[in-house]
Amino acid sequence: MLAAVSRAPMPNSSLLTVLKSRRIWLLVAVGFASGLPLWLTGVTLSAWMKNEGVNLKTIGIFSLVALPYTFKVLWAPLMDRYTLPFLGRRRGWMLLTQVLLMGGISAMGLVNPKDTPLAMACMAVVVTFLSASQDIVADAWRTDILTMEERGLGNSMYVTGYRLGMLVAGGLAFILSDHLGWSQTYYVMGLLMGVGVVATLLAPEPQSVRPPRNLADAVVRPFVDYFRRKYALGVLAFLVLYKLGDGIAASMVTPFYIELGFSNTEIGALSKTLGMVATISGGLLGGVLMVKLSMRRALFIFGAAQGLTNLAFMALALVGKNDLMLAGTIAVDNVCTGLGVTAFAAFIMSLCHKSFSATQYALLSALGTIANRLIGSLSGFLAEWMGWPTFFAFTAAAAIPALVLLMFLPEHAAQPQEDEPPAPEAAPPASSSAASVAVAR
């Protein structure tokens, strides 16, 4: 079985051919626009509130404004079903959310979080809702527009832009706040959403496909379409297992550093700066490699690397406080995380039917995220019970089930048939159950 993974046919397109594609480079700008709002309602807003003297309890409660990111699947069917009267089904929604985000982020600058915290909370929820909505349609657009050969590099470009957006909303916003004040800083951040607007206007609209015929169809049919595919449950299990080790280890990494004796400055400088550079580098490397690697081979190699890097944390636990060892561990871990994220996102894209890719991408990506967060909630108990070296050895071993499952899944397991049969010219009256089956097909 493993030999089958290694011998999978490689795409014919060269790296140069993929790099010549205009949409590959537009993905950096689209990713930037998606990443920019994230910290403006989170880390950066918390800093503004702290500077204004808002108490910690209120700042903690403000973390709830991020809930729309968790529940975005609830309104994703609307974006599959309805097409706005400009720019097409995907770009129309992208442009609308980006323009509204320009206004929403700028409007946050008009509110003082200390004097009117409720008004700021409402504005932050609106911005988060719009940002989650932009993510829905941006994911659907890149799923629909990228060819199979472009998905690896396309995803890495998108993630690069996303990280740059976060960096601007974090690092640059903090610097500007010392010179311009927080209100003016948020005006500048609102204007920077124009990068996404320009990219959307320049971007091609995906080839037209038949959208769901009504809202009920948009809600039900993505489930019906997916679960009628062969090996659908096996692929779902793989999605949950693929990042299982990382999900268990992630929430314990910072406490682990602190317990070893590293200062907050050391952790921040290395994990945030070096870590972000390494993640971007890993994503770009993964995208380049995936131009020639098959999907299965990339998932296997990157998944194995992703799991093995947890052994670096085990080595650090055995060595103890060592700055060079910490830097190497963070660099290797983040590079391999970038590799894994690139392959994982490309794989999810391959599972989405273009008629309702917004809903299916939101569903499938949320499945692995939610499951890993639930499992990760137990990581503290495991770390205390096992001790750090054994804990990280366990997280490395947790990568094995996904790789074993991958070896037994067929090459195109659970991938959709994009060419739908045309709707019948005239159908005889049928029962509602029969009609629903016809819609599903």
For each residue, the residues with C-beta under 8 A, 3 or more apart:
1: 4 5 407 408
2: 5 6 300 407
3: 6 7
4: 1 7 8 407 411
5: 1 2 8 296 297 300 406 407
6: 2 3 297
7: 3 4
8: 4 5 294 295 296 297 411
9: 294
10: 292 293 294
11: 148 149 291 292 294
12: 149
13: 17 18 147 149 150 291
14: 17 18 291
15: 18 19 153 288 291 292
16: 19 20
17: 13 14 20 21 149
18: 13 14 15 21 24 149 150 153 291
19: 15 16 24 153
20: 16 17
21: 17 18 24 25 150
22: 25 26 202 204
23: 26 27 145 146 150 154 203 204
24: 18 19 21 27 150 153 154 157
25: 21 22 28 29 157
26: 22 23 29 30 199 202 203
27: 23 24 30 31 142 154 157 158 161
28: 25 31 32 157 158 160 161 164
29: 25 26 32 33 161 195 196 198 199
30: 26 27 33 34 94 138 141 142 158 161 196 199 200 203
31: 27 28 34 35 138 157 158 159 160 161 162 163 164 165
32: 28 29 35 36 161 162 164 165 168 195 196
33: 29 30 36 98 101 134 138 161 165 193 195 196 197 199
34: 30 31 37 38 131 134 135 138 158 161 162 165 196
35: 31 32 38 161 162 163 164 165 166 169
36: 32 33 40 165 166 168 169 189 192 193 196
37: 34 40 41 101 105 127 128 130 131 134 169 193
38: 34 35 41 42 131 165 166 169
39: 42 43 44 45 166 169 170 173
40: 36 37 44 45 105 108 127 169 173 186 189
41: 37 38 45 65 66 124 127 128 131
42: 38 39 45 46 63 65 66
43: 39 46 47 170
44: 39 40 47 48 169 170 173 174
45: 39 40 41 42 48 49 62 108 113 120 124
46: 42 43 49 50 59 62
47: 43 44 50 51 174 177
48: 44 45 51 52 113 177 182
49: 45 46 52 54 58 59 62 113 114
50: 46 47 53 54 59
51: 47 48 177 182
52: 48 49 112 113 114 182
53: 50 114
54: 49 50 58 59 113 114 117
55: 58 59
56: 59 60
57: 60 61
58: 49 54 55 61 62 117
59: 46 49 50 54 55 56 62
60: 56 57 63
61: 57 58 64
62: 45 46 49 58 59 65 121 124
63: 42 60 66
64: 61 67
65: 41 42 62 68 121 124 125 128
66: 41 42 63 69 70 128
67: 64 70 71 128
68: 65 71 72 125 128 129 131 132
69: 66 72 128 131 132 135
70: 66 67 366 370
71: 67 68 74
72: 68 69 75 76 132 133 135 136 362
73: 76 359 362 363 366
74: 71
75: 72 78 79 133 136
76: 72 73 79 80 136 358 359 362 363
77: 80 81 212 215 218 219 222 356 358 359
78: 75 81 82 215 218
79: 75 76 82 93 133 136 137 140 358
80: 76 77 140 211 212 218 222 355 356 357 358 359
81: 77 78 211 212 214 215 217 218
82: 78 79
83: 88 89 92 211
84: 87 89 92 93 96
85: 92
86: 92 95
87: 84 91 92 94 95 200 201 205
88: 83 91 92 205 206 208
89: 83 84 92 93 205 206 208 211
90: 93 94 137 140 141 144 145 205 206
91: 87 88 94 95 141 200 203 205
92: 83 84 85 86 87 88 89 95 96
93: 79 84 89 90 96 97 133 136 137
94: 30 87 90 91 97 98 134 137 138 141 196 200 203
95: 86 87 91 92 98 99 197 200 201
96: 84 92 93 99 100
97: 93 94 100 101 130 131 133 134 137
98: 33 94 95 101 102 134 193 196 197 200
99: 95 96 102 103 197
100: 96 97 103 104 130
101: 33 37 97 98 104 105 127 130 131 134 190 193 196
102: 98 99 105 106 190 191 193 194 197
103: 99 100 106 107 190
104: 100 101 107 108 123 126 127 130 190
105: 37 40 101 102 108 109 127 186 189 190 193
106: 102 103 109 110 186 187 189 190 191
107: 103 104 110 111 123 190
108: 40 45 104 105 111 120 123 124 127 186
109: 105 106 182 183 184 185 186 187 190
110: 106 107 183
111: 107 108 116 119 120 123
112: 52 115 116 120
113: 45 48 49 52 54 116 117 120
114: 49 52 53 54 117
115: 112
116: 111 112 113 119 120
117: 54 58 113 114 120 121
118: 121 122
119: 111 116 122 123
120: 45 108 111 112 113 116 117 123 124
121: 62 65 117 118 124 125
122: 118 119 125 126
123: 104 107 108 111 119 120 126 127
124: 41 45 62 65 108 120 121 127 128
125: 65 68 121 122 128 129
126: 104 122 123 129 130
127: 37 40 41 101 104 105 108 123 124 130 131
128: 37 41 65 66 67 68 69 124 125 131 132
129: 68 125 126 132 133
130: 37 97 100 101 104 126 127 133 134
131: 34 37 38 41 68 69 97 101 127 128 134 135
132: 68 69 72 128 129 135 136
133: 72 75 79 93 97 129 130 136 137
134: 33 34 37 94 97 98 101 130 131 137 138 196
135: 34 69 72 131 132 138 139
136: 72 75 76 79 93 132 133 139 140 358 361 362
137: 79 90 93 94 97 133 134 140 141 358
138: 30 31 33 34 94 134 135 141 142 158
139: 135 136 142 143 357 358 361 362 365
140: 79 80 90 136 137 143 144 352 357 358 361
141: 30 90 91 94 137 138 144 145 203 206
142: 27 30 138 139 145 146 154 155 158 349
143: 139 140 146 349 352 354 357 361
144: 90 140 141 206 207 209 354 357
145: 23 90 141 142 203 204 206
146: 23 142 143 150 151 154 349
147: 13 150 151
148: 11 151 295 350
149: 11 12 13 17 18 291
150: 13 18 21 23 24 146 147 153 154
151: 146 147 148 154 155 290 346 349 350
152: 155 156 286 287 288 289 290 291 293 298 342 343 346
153: 15 18 19 24 150 156 157 287 288 290 291
154: 23 24 27 142 146 150 151 157 158 287 346
155: 142 151 152 158 159 283 287 341 342 345 346 349
156: 152 153 159 160 283 284 285 286 287 288 338 342
157: 24 25 27 28 31 153 154 160 161 284 287
158: 27 28 30 31 34 138 142 154 155 161 162
159: 31 155 156 162 163 279 280 283 338 341 342 345
160: 28 31 156 157 163 164 280 283 284
161: 27 28 29 30 31 32 33 34 35 157 158 164 165
162: 31 32 34 35 158 159 165 166
163: 31 35 159 160 166 167 276 279 280
164: 28 31 32 35 160 161 167 168
165: 31 32 33 34 35 36 38 161 162 168 169
166: 35 36 38 39 162 163 169 170
167: 163 164 170 171 172 276
168: 32 36 164 165 171 172 173 189 192
169: 35 36 37 38 39 40 44 165 166 172 173 189
170: 39 43 44 166 167 173 174
171: 167 168 174 175
172: 167 168 169 175 176
173: 39 40 44 168 169 170 176 177 185 189
174: 44 47 170 171 177 178
175: 171 172 178 179
176: 172 173 179 180 184 185 188
177: 47 48 51 173 174 180 181 182 185
178: 174 175
179: 175 176
180: 176 177 184 185 188
181: 177 184 185
182: 48 51 52 109 177 185 186
183: 109 110 186 187
184: 109 176 180 181 187 188
185: 109 173 176 177 180 181 182 188 189
186: 40 105 106 108 109 182 183 189 190
187: 106 109 183 184 190 191
188: 176 180 184 185 191 192
189: 36 40 105 106 168 169 173 185 186 192 193
190: 101 102 103 104 105 106 107 109 186 187 193
191: 102 106 187 188 194
192: 36 168 188 189 195
193: 33 36 37 98 101 102 105 189 190 196 197
194: 102 191 197 198
195: 29 32 33 192 198 199
196: 29 30 32 33 34 36 94 98 101 134 193 199 200
197: 33 95 98 99 102 193 194 200 201
198: 29 194 195 201 202
199: 26 29 30 33 195 196 202 203
200: 30 87 91 94 95 98 196 197 203
201: 87 95 197 198
202: 22 26 198 199
203: 23 26 30 91 94 141 145 199 200
204: 22 23 145
205: 87 88 89 90 91 208
206: 88 89 90 141 144 145 209 354
207: 144 354
208: 88 89 205
209: 144 206 354 355 418 420
210: 355 420 423
211: 80 81 83 89 218 355 356
212: 77 80 81 215 217 218 221 355 356
213: 217 439
214: 81 217 218
215: 77 78 81 212 218 219
216: 219 220
217: 81 212 213 214 220 221 439
218: 77 78 80 81 211 212 214 215 221 222 356 359
219: 77 215 216 222 359
220: 216 217 223 224 436 440
221: 212 217 218 224 225 355 356 439 440
222: 77 80 218 219 225 226 353 356 359 360 363
223: 220 226 227 363
224: 220 221 227 228 436 440
225: 221 222 228 229 353 355 356 360 416 440
226: 222 223 229 232 351 353 360 363 414 416
227: 223 224 232 233
228: 224 225 232 440
229: 225 226 232 414 415 416
230: 410 413 414
231: 234 235 409 410 413 414
232: 226 227 228 229 235 236 414
233: 227 236 237
234: 231 237 238 405 408 409 413 414
235: 231 232 238 239 351 409 413 414
236: 232 233 239 240 367
237: 233 234 240 241 405
238: 234 235 241 242 402 405 406 409
239: 235 236 242 348 364 367 368
240: 236 237 244 367 368 371 372
241: 237 238 244 401 402 405
242: 238 239 299 303 340 344 368 402
243: 246 247 306 340 344 368 372
244: 240 241 247 248 372 375 398 399 401 402
245: 248 249 306 307 310 395 396 397 398 399
246: 243 249 250 306 310 337 340 372 395
247: 243 244 250 371 372 373 375 376
248: 244 245 252 372 375 376 378 379 382 394 395 398
249: 245 246 252 253 310 313 379 391 392 395
250: 246 247 253 376 379
251: 376 377 379 380
252: 248 249 255 256 379 380 383 391
253: 249 250 256 257 271 313
254: 257 258 267 271
255: 252 258 259 380 383
256: 252 253 259 260 313 317 383 388
257: 253 254 260 262 266 267 271 326
258: 254 255 261 262 264 267
259: 255 256 388
260: 256 257 316 317 320 321
261: 258 320 321
262: 257 258 266 267 321 323 326
263: 266 267
264: 258 267 268
265: 268 269
266: 257 262 263 269 270 323 326
267: 254 257 258 262 263 264 270 271
268: 264 265 271 272 273
269: 265 266 272 273 274
270: 266 267 273 274 275 326 327 330
271: 253 254 257 267 268 274 275 330
272: 268 269 275 276
273: 268 269 270 276 277
274: 269 270 271 277 278 327 330 331 334
275: 270 271 272 278 279 330 331 333 334
276: 163 167 272 273 279 280 334
277: 273 274 280 281
278: 274 275 281 282 330 331 332 333 334 335 338
279: 159 163 275 276 282 283 334 335 337 338 341
280: 159 160 163 276 277 283 284 338
281: 277 278 284 285 335 338
282: 278 279 285 286 334 335 336 337 338 339 342
283: 155 156 159 160 279 280 286 287 338 339 341 342
284: 156 157 160 280 281 287 288 338
285: 156 281 282 288 289 335 338 339
286: 152 156 282 283 289 290 298 302 338 339 340 341 342 343
287: 152 153 154 155 156 157 283 284 290 291 342
288: 15 152 153 156 284 285 291
289: 152 285 286 292 293 298 339
290: 151 152 153 286 287 293 295 298 342 343 346
291: 11 13 14 15 18 149 152 153 287 288
292: 10 11 15 289
293: 10 152 289 290 297 298 301
294: 8 9 10 11 297 298 411
295: 8 148 290 298 299 343 346 347 350
296: 5 8 299 300 406 409 411
297: 5 6 8 293 294 300 301
298: 152 286 289 290 293 294 295 301 302 343 346
299: 242 295 296 302 303 343 344 347 406
300: 2 5 296 297 303 304 403 406 407
301: 293 297 298 304 305
302: 286 298 299 305 306 336 339 340 342 343
303: 242 299 300 306 307 340 343 399 402 403 406
304: 300 301 307 308 399 403
305: 301 302 308 309 336 339 340
306: 243 245 246 302 303 309 336 337 339 340 399
307: 245 303 304 310 395 396 397 398 399 400 403
308: 304 305 311 336 396 399
309: 305 306 312 313 332 333 336 337 396
310: 245 246 249 307 313 314 333 392 393 395 396 399
311: 308 314 315 392 393 396
312: 309 315 316 328 329 332 333
313: 249 253 256 309 310 316 317 329 333 388 392 395
314: 310 311 317 318 388 389 392 393 396
315: 311 312 318 319 325 329
316: 260 312 313 319 320 322 325 326 329
317: 256 260 313 314 320 388 389 392
318: 314 315 389
319: 315 316 322 325
320: 260 261 316 317
321: 260 261 262 326
322: 316 319 325 326
323: 262 266 326 327
324: 327 328
325: 315 316 319 322 328 329
326: 257 262 266 270 316 321 322 323 329 330
327: 270 274 323 324 330 331
328: 312 324 325 331 332
329: 312 313 315 316 325 326 332 333
330: 270 271 274 275 278 326 327 333 334
331: 274 275 278 327 328 334 335
332: 278 309 312 328 329 335 336
333: 275 278 309 310 312 313 329 330 336 337
334: 274 275 276 278 279 282 330 331 337 338
335: 278 279 281 282 285 331 332 338 339
336: 282 302 305 306 308 309 332 333 339 340
337: 246 279 282 306 309 333 334 340 341
338: 156 159 278 279 280 281 282 283 284 285 286 334 335 341 342
339: 282 283 285 286 289 302 305 306 335 336 342 343
340: 242 243 246 286 302 303 305 306 336 337 343 344
341: 155 159 279 283 286 337 338 344 345
342: 152 155 156 159 282 283 286 287 290 302 338 339 345 346
343: 152 286 290 295 298 299 302 303 339 340 346 347
344: 242 243 299 340 341 347 348 368
345: 155 159 341 342 348 349 365
346: 151 152 154 155 290 295 298 342 343 349 350
347: 295 299 343 344 350 351
348: 239 344 345 351 352 361 364 365
349: 142 143 146 151 155 345 346 352 357 361
350: 148 151 295 346 347 415
351: 226 235 347 348 360 364 414 415 416
352: 140 143 348 349 356 357 360 361 364 416
353: 222 225 226 356 357 360 416 418
354: 143 144 206 207 209 357 418
355: 80 209 210 211 212 221 225 420
356: 77 80 211 212 218 221 222 225 352 353 359 360
357: 80 139 140 143 144 349 352 353 354 360 361
358: 76 77 79 80 136 137 139 140 361 362
359: 73 76 77 80 218 219 222 356 362 363
360: 222 225 226 351 352 353 356 357 363 364
361: 136 139 140 143 348 349 352 357 358 364 365
362: 72 73 76 136 139 358 359 365 366
363: 73 76 222 223 226 359 360 366 367
364: 239 348 351 352 360 361 367 368
365: 139 345 348 361 362 368 369
366: 70 73 362 363 369 370
367: 236 239 240 363 364 370 371
368: 239 240 242 243 344 364 365 371 372
369: 365 366 372 373
370: 70 366 367 373 374
371: 240 247 367 368 374 375
372: 240 243 244 246 247 248 368 369 375 376
373: 247 369 370 376 377
374: 370 371 377
375: 244 247 248 371 372 378 379
376: 247 248 250 251 372 373 379
377: 251 373 374 380
378: 248 375 381 382
379: 248 249 250 251 252 375 376 382 383 391
380: 251 252 255 377 383 384
381: 378 384 385
382: 248 378 379 385 386 391 394
383: 252 255 256 379 380 386 387 388 391
384: 380 381
385: 381 382
386: 382 383 390 391 394
387: 383 390 391
388: 256 259 313 314 317 383 391 392
389: 314 317 318 392 393
390: 386 387 393 394
391: 249 252 379 382 383 386 387 388 394 395
392: 249 310 311 313 314 317 388 389 395 396
393: 310 311 314 389 390 396 397
394: 248 382 386 390 391 397 398
395: 245 246 248 249 307 310 313 391 392 398
396: 245 307 308 309 310 311 314 392 393 399
397: 245 307 393 394 400
398: 244 245 248 307 394 395 401
399: 244 245 303 304 306 307 308 310 396 402 403
400: 307 397 403 404
401: 241 244 398 404 405
402: 238 241 242 244 303 399 405 406
403: 300 303 304 307 399 400 406 407
404: 400 401 407 408
405: 234 237 238 241 401 402 408 409
406: 5 238 296 299 300 303 402 403 409
407: 1 2 4 5 300 403 404
408: 1 234 404 405
409: 231 234 235 238 296 405 406 413
410: 230 231 413
411: 4 8 294 296
412: 415
413: 230 231 234 235 409 410
414: 226 229 230 231 232 234 235 351
415: 229 350 351 412
416: 225 226 229 351 352 353
417: 420
418: 209 353 354
419:
420: 209 210 355 417
421: 441
422:
423: 210
424: 427 438
425:
426:
427: 424 430 438
428:
429:
430: 427 434 435 438
431: 434 435
432: 435 436
433: 436 437
434: 430 431 437 438
435: 430 431 432 438 439
436: 220 224 432 433 439 440
437: 433 434 440 441
438: 424 427 430 434 435 441
439: 213 217 221 435 436
440: 220 221 224 225 228 436 437
441: 421 437 438
